[in-house]
Amino acid sequence: MVNYKVADEKLAEKGKEALYIAESKMPVIGDIIRKRFSVEKPLKGITIAGCLHITKETGILARALKAGGAEVYLCGSNPLSTQDDVAAAMVQEGINVFAWHGNTDEEFYWCIRECLKANPNILIDDGADMIVTAHKEFPELIENGTIIGCQEETTTGVKRFKAMDKNGALKVPLFPVNDARCKNQFDNELGTGQGIISAIYGMHVLFAGKTVIIAGYGHCSSGMALKARGLGANVIVTEIDPIKALQAKFAGYQVMPIEKAIPNADIILTATGCKHVIQPTKEMFELFKDGVILGNLGHFDIEIPTKELYEYAKEIKPVRTNVEELTFPNGKRVYLLAKGRLANLVLSEGHPSEVMDMSFALQSLMSEYIVINKESFKPGMINVPSDIDDQVGILKLKAMGVKIDKLTEEQYNYIHGYEEGT
Ligand SMILES: NC(=O)c1ccc[n+]([C@@H]2O[C@H](COP(=O)([O-])OP(=O)(O)OC[C@H]3O[C@@H](n4cnc5c(N)ncnc54)[C@H](O)[C@@H]3O)[C@@H](O)[C@H]2O)c1
């Protein structure tokens, strides 16, 4: 029996079309790994619960895990990122799904609880909400050994778990899949980088000639800055880390405090994982140019002070799907994308399938790794083994038909030795 609550089961046909497109662009997980999993069944008897963006790419991950023998439960990791057609299609494929677009905070946690009630053995999280809920409300799953390992997909989630670990509060083996090379160097940089075009989806705006603030110069935001510049924008980077700020400066961007940059900005896009990147004050809001577009691509809706902007606005008018016009008391208008939530997932479809191929190949191979090695783990953060990271890289290159050089024995000995010098 499939357990589920989705928006509309009748959307399944449309969702299947989306899955078809995604699978054709995800050869590593959608073909190579899934075929092996179908034969070897490494996840037989295992229940996996994923709190992930319910997109067509997550559908391909769910297919691979199910092919490997797992019972799969899914709920959304953001109230606005669920693609309802994909959720409906997954139910038809025997995946237990509790997710619909636009759920309330209460419904969001209800969906997480429904997944945890299935007694999952492996949790795959995106933002830490499911694993934190397991600690708070389902401690027996941890204490009685039902949960054998957990995986985290995004930077913000990894930061939360590092803080828990430091306080001795992390009671499960936690693999920060986000930190693997095959994840953050492609998914964050290329995927979120390309996500700036959500601002185009939102307002049909031209980047060329615009002044665009990119807040942050990390994995996601450096990709965003590059893409914005490629579209012809005049990019200003804001940072708090001196080295990242230097990197941005040497890459040719203007770097300055956000307060100084705001008066000239036509578009402001954040992806820092930090709170109140734009300070929630009237003085700061009054610096905005009339017509500025505000969008966030970081995990939570706290980078742009959404709540305070709503309170300050004298009028809030939806102007397009997931875009609101906020009119301030001084008459200036601000266009807020996606209520300050992940604009690339809300206004568009999230990351392109090609990059999620690697992220989800890692998640599926890590699920297998957890099952095989479960006896050897202790609670706390455990890095993704580099050979699994490399394996995903090798498979992706193979799928793309790209060959690379191999070290000769002489070269291997040279780079691992110290005898040879001048
Ligand atoms: N939209 C998506 O699809 C998507 C995908 C991956 C990650 N994310 C999220 O994006 C956020 C960033 O992830 P990342 O991997 O780039 O992290 P990162 O740590 O690589 O980069 C964040 C950067 O922001 C800078 N920063 C922090 N506070 C700042 C502030 N107040 N002002 C300016 N800069 C500041 C940091 O110094 C750092 O350089 C996280 O919340 C992550 O979960 C979103």
The ligand as an ORCA input file, in Angstrom:
! r2SCAN-3c Opt
* xyz 0 1
  N      18.926     27.575     -4.026
  C      19.440     26.376     -4.038
  O      19.017     25.538     -4.821
  C      20.582     26.051     -3.131
  C      21.489     25.043     -3.472
  C      22.575     24.799     -2.636
  C      22.716     25.536     -1.467
  N      21.770     26.479     -1.153
  C      21.865     27.295      0.068
  O      22.573     28.495     -0.271
  C      23.215     29.028      0.894
  C      24.704     29.219      0.596
  O      25.315     27.967      0.361
  P      26.843     27.874     -0.130
  O      27.104     26.442     -0.368
  O      27.121     28.856     -1.156
  O      27.567     28.340      1.228
  P      29.064     28.894      1.366
  O      29.394     28.773      2.808
  O      29.956     28.283      0.349
  O      28.927     30.435      0.981
  C      28.239     31.391      1.748
  C      29.018     32.699      1.617
  O      28.231     33.760      2.168
  C      29.093     34.596      2.928
  N      28.284     35.322      3.919
  C      27.807     34.872      5.099
  N      27.092     35.837      5.700
  C      27.106     36.915      4.862
  C      26.543     38.204      4.932
  N      25.819     38.607      5.986
  N      26.765     39.057      3.888
  C      27.509     38.692      2.815
  N      28.070     37.463      2.709
  C      27.871     36.587      3.719
  C      30.097     33.637      3.556
  O      31.251     34.303      3.971
  C      30.348     32.654      2.404
  O      31.411     33.069      1.571
  C      22.921     28.025      1.990
  O      21.777     28.431      2.691
  C      22.631     26.746      1.235
  O      21.916     25.822      1.998
  C      20.738     26.757     -1.970
*
